Amino acid sequence: MLASMGAFARNANQMKYVSILPANTTATTNSAVTSDAVDIAVYKGNAAFVVDFGEGATNDCVNIVTLTHCQTSGGTYSNFVNIAGDSASVTTSNKVSALTTYPCNLDRLHKYVKASYIIHGANSTGSACSVILVAPMKSN
């Protein structure tokens, strides 16, 4: 019996992930691409949004992902900040691939989240990006 309880305890906060911005989403200069609303109500606690930027098209580009949240899927979305007070915006510059995390406590977020991806800079087309949320599920 104790052995089975130990196995449960190890898996109690098993991390899961959900795609917020699909893999290889591309944007063009100064034209944002925004994900669909994703319901995060089944996730809990400390989590991380993982942003994967592909290589930029030029040396002078800036890639920006902004995370927003809302109580309803079709409502007005607003930026959020994590407990450290960091804005929910992830940026990388130039022709660099980057994997970046944005940590947050999901108790601070509304039920729905979206990610917007935009590129600034001359001839900055074709850069790819994806965003996933990694968090434990409430049922675990």
Secondary structure as UniProt FT lines:
FT   HELIX           2..11
FT   TURN            12..13
FT   STRAND          15..29
FT   STRAND          33..34
FT   STRAND          38..39
FT   TURN            41..42
FT   STRAND          46..53
FT   TURN            59..60
FT   STRAND          62..70
FT   TURN            73..74
FT   STRAND          78..79
FT   TURN            83..84
FT   STRAND          89..93
FT   STRAND          98..105
FT   HELIX           106..108
FT   STRAND          112..120
FT   TURN            122..123
FT   STRAND          127..137
FT   TURN            138..139
//
